[in-house]
Amino acid sequence: MGFVVAVDGTAGSGKGSITKIVAERLNLKTIDTGAMYRCVTLAMLEQNVKLEETEKIMEILKNIKIEFVDEDKEKKVKLNGRDVTLKIRSKEVNEFVSPVSTVRVVREYLANMQREMAKSIDVIMEGRDIGTNVFPNADVKIYLDATVEERAKRRFRQNKENGIDIPFEEILKNVKERDYIDSHREIAPLTKAPDAVYIDSTGMTIEEEAEEVIKIINEKRK
């Protein structure tokens, strides 16, 4: 197993942006676990597969291919060969991804996929149960958080930048619902690992947040 940095936290706490910055500066590979769940969610929506249809979900998982590639100087997410970078951030996926993430076969399959990815490389991986379930023995564990209003504002700005028009009130509602589902699900609920470093990023810039995480990692690597 390579050197593993586990970054967990609430929706909109900056996990995705932070891991990209830290990965580039510390030469770590990124694995966007949130995007992996979104890919499964998109596949289920496109095939009209319901949460209780376990056999159909398993069939999707058996045949799914998720790739993170650098293309045209941008990081792209590909699902079975096609670019779904923006599609997995759609309103439909946003509303369905939390319920999908509570499905046992989905969590188990993707957790195993994530462990395989990290076997021979140094990685920084973000999600909601990386330090508690996927990599309980990670070298570094970070837990990112911010107020719900701050996180909704970040999602709103991110959507605008990507040409996705969702009202702020709807995003705020979605973030609150996501928090509840993530922290109350039966399987691997969102919770801070006892040995994780807690960072409240409310009022912090992405750069400030990244610097704090880099400092923690460098101290551990020494």
C-alpha positions in Angstrom: 0.0 0.0 0.0 1.3 3.5 -0.9 1.1 6.6 1.3 -2.6 7.4 1.8 -4.2 10.7 2.7 -7.9 10.3 3.6 -10.1 13.5 3.3 -13.6 13.2 4.6 -16.2 15.9 5.2 -19.6 17.3 4.5 -21.1 18.2 1.1 -19.6 21.4 -0.2 -16.8 21.6 2.4 -14.1 21.9 -0.3 -13.0 18.3 -0.5 -12.7 18.1 -4.2 -10.9 21.4 -4.8 -8.6 20.8 -1.9 -7.5 17.3 -3.0 -6.7 18.5 -6.5 -4.5 21.4 -5.2 -2.7 19.2 -2.6 -2.2 16.4 -5.1 -0.5 18.7 -7.6 1.8 20.2 -5.0 2.7 17.0 -3.2 2.8 14.7 -6.2 -0.1 12.6 -5.0 -2.7 10.9 -7.2 -6.3 11.9 -6.7 -9.3 9.5 -6.6 -12.6 11.4 -6.6 -14.9 8.9 -4.8 -17.8 11.3 -4.9 -17.6 11.2 -8.7 -17.6 7.4 -8.6 -20.9 7.4 -6.7 -22.3 10.0 -9.1 -21.3 7.8 -12.1 -23.2 4.8 -10.6 -26.1 7.1 -9.9 -26.1 8.4 -13.5 -26.0 4.9 -14.8 -29.0 3.9 -12.7 -31.0 6.9 -13.7 -30.3 6.3 -17.4 -31.3 2.7 -17.1 -34.3 3.5 -14.9 -33.0 1.2 -12.1 -34.6 1.7 -8.7 -32.9 1.4 -5.3 -34.5 -1.9 -4.4 -33.5 -3.6 -7.7 -30.3 -5.1 -6.3 -29.7 -7.5 -9.1 -29.9 -4.8 -11.7 -27.6 -2.6 -9.6 -25.1 -5.4 -9.4 -25.3 -5.8 -13.2 -24.4 -2.1 -13.6 -21.5 -2.4 -11.2 -20.2 -5.6 -12.9 -20.0 -3.8 -16.3 -19.1 -0.2 -15.2 -15.9 1.4 -16.1 -15.0 4.7 -14.4 -11.9 6.7 -15.5 -10.3 9.9 -14.3 -8.3 11.3 -17.2 -6.4 14.5 -18.2 -7.8 15.7 -21.5 -7.3 19.1 -23.1 -5.5 20.3 -19.9 -8.6 19.5 -17.9 -9.5 16.6 -15.6 -12.4 14.6 -17.0 -14.6 11.9 -15.6 -15.5 9.1 -18.0 -18.2 6.6 -17.6 -17.9 3.6 -19.9 -15.8 5.7 -22.3 -17.9 8.8 -22.5 -17.3 12.2 -20.8 -19.8 12.7 -18.0 -17.8 15.4 -16.1 -20.7 17.9 -16.2 -23.6 15.4 -16.4 -22.8 13.9 -13.0 -23.3 17.3 -11.4 -26.8 17.7 -12.8 -29.9 18.3 -10.6 -31.2 14.8 -11.2 -27.9 13.2 -10.0 -27.7 15.6 -7.1 -31.1 14.5 -5.8 -30.4 10.8 -6.2 -26.8 10.3 -5.3 -27.3 10.2 -1.5 -29.9 7.4 -1.6 -27.7 5.5 -4.0 -24.7 5.8 -1.6 -26.7 4.0 1.1 -27.1 0.9 -1.0 -24.8 -1.8 0.5 -23.7 -3.4 -2.7 -22.7 0.0 -4.2 -20.7 1.0 -1.2 -18.9 -2.4 -0.9 -18.1 -2.5 -4.6 -16.8 1.0 -4.8 -14.8 0.7 -1.6 -13.0 -2.4 -3.0 -12.4 -0.5 -6.3 -10.9 2.4 -4.3 -8.6 0.1 -2.3 -7.3 -1.5 -5.5 -6.6 1.9 -7.0 -4.4 2.8 -4.0 -2.4 -0.4 -3.8 0.7 0.8 -5.6 0.5 4.6 -5.6 0.6 7.5 -3.2 -2.9 8.9 -3.1 -5.1 11.6 -1.6 -8.7 10.4 -1.6 -11.8 12.3 -0.6 -15.2 11.2 0.3 -17.4 10.6 3.4 -16.1 7.3 4.8 -12.5 7.2 3.5 -10.8 7.4 6.9 -13.4 5.4 8.8 -14.3 2.6 6.3 -12.2 2.5 3.1 -8.8 3.3 4.7 -9.1 3.1 8.5 -5.3 2.8 8.6 -4.6 5.8 6.4 -1.3 7.7 7.0 -3.2 11.0 7.3 -6.8 11.7 8.0 -8.5 15.1 7.5 -12.1 16.0 8.2 -13.3 19.2 6.4 -16.4 21.1 7.4 -18.1 24.5 7.2 -21.4 26.0 8.0 -24.3 24.8 5.8 -24.8 28.3 4.4 -21.2 28.6 3.4 -21.2 25.2 1.7 -24.4 26.0 -0.2 -22.8 29.3 -1.5 -19.8 27.3 -2.7 -22.0 24.8 -4.6 -23.9 27.7 -6.1 -20.8 29.4 -7.4 -19.4 26.1 -8.7 -22.6 25.4 -10.6 -22.6 28.9 -12.1 -19.0 28.4 -13.3 -20.0 25.1 -15.0 -23.1 26.6 -16.6 -25.5 24.8 -14.2 -28.4 27.0 -13.2 -29.9 25.8 -9.8 -31.5 28.4 -7.4 -29.5 29.0 -4.2 -32.5 28.0 -2.0 -32.7 24.6 -3.8 -29.0 24.0 -3.3 -29.2 24.9 0.4 -32.1 22.5 0.8 -30.2 19.8 -1.0 -27.1 20.3 1.1 -29.1 20.0 4.4 -30.8 16.8 3.1 -27.5 15.4 2.0 -26.0 16.1 5.5 -28.9 14.2 7.2 -28.8 11.2 4.8 -25.0 11.0 5.0 -24.8 11.1 8.8 -27.8 8.8 9.4 -27.3 6.0 6.9 -26.9 2.5 8.2 -23.8 1.7 6.2 -20.6 3.7 6.8 -22.3 6.9 7.9 -20.4 10.2 7.6 -18.5 10.7 10.9 -15.2 12.1 11.9 -12.6 9.4 12.6 -11.2 9.7 16.1 -7.7 10.3 14.8 -8.7 12.7 12.0 -7.7 16.4 12.1 -10.8 18.6 12.0 -10.7 21.8 9.9 -13.6 24.3 9.9 -13.1 26.2 6.6 -15.9 28.7 7.1 -14.5 32.1 6.0 -11.3 30.5 4.6 -10.3 30.7 1.0 -9.5 27.5 -0.9 -5.8 28.5 -0.9 -5.8 28.9 2.9 -7.6 25.5 3.3 -5.1 23.8 1.0 -2.2 25.2 2.9 -3.5 23.9 6.2 -3.9 20.4 4.8 -0.5 20.5 3.2 1.1 21.5 6.5 -0.6 18.6 8.3 0.6 16.1 5.6 4.2 17.4 5.6 4.4 17.1 9.4 3.3 13.4 9.1 5.7 12.7 6.3 8.6 13.9 8.4 
